[in-house]
Amino acid sequence: MTVEEFLKLPEVEGEKMELIHGEVVSMAYAGFVHETVKSNLIDIVAAWLRQHRIGRLYAETTYRLVGDALAPDLSVLRNERLTPVTKDLPLGAPDLAIEVVSSETAARLRTKIGLYLEHGCKAVWVVYPEARLVETHDANGQVRIFKQDQILEDPGVLPGFSTPVSAVFEGL
């Protein structure tokens, strides 16, 4: 299936859909743990972006990649990538994609990380609520793991950003 065909599909209530290598991937909406972690990340990243004014935070926005359409749980577009808002999907990957893992398979997650990075993403954060850790992947292939008692930083995409990993999982 092409991206154009995918974009013409009707929305299905209660499902999030992505197009990966021509295949429509349907994911049920996540549970309360997933949404709590996402809410914490929105609070943390949005507050930082309000202070530093380097970009905007988006939730479940679909990005149009060459042959694929992915919708990370959260994403950041830096100011230089922001264009006037149109009805079209943003082209290319976001500068930062954040995926909160709930039911996704490891293989599909690896595919998505690769697609984000291949299409211009500076970093992908993969958040594991059950393990209480955050894994960051950057465009140079470096993978870093931040545990519950550490400070999450990613100077390549958000220079000066830092937060305790425990804050990401607050309330769980």
Beta strands, then each sheet from edge to edge (+ up, - down):
strand 1: 15-20
strand 2: 23-28
strand 3: 55-59
strand 4: 63-65
strand 5: 68-70
strand 6: 74-78
strand 7: 96-100
strand 8: 123-128
strand 9: 133-138
strand 10: 143-147
strand 11: 151-153
strand 12: 162-164
sheet 1: 1+ 2-
sheet 2: 3+ 6- 7+ 8+ 9- 10+
sheet 3: 4+ 5-
sheet 4: 11+ 12-
end
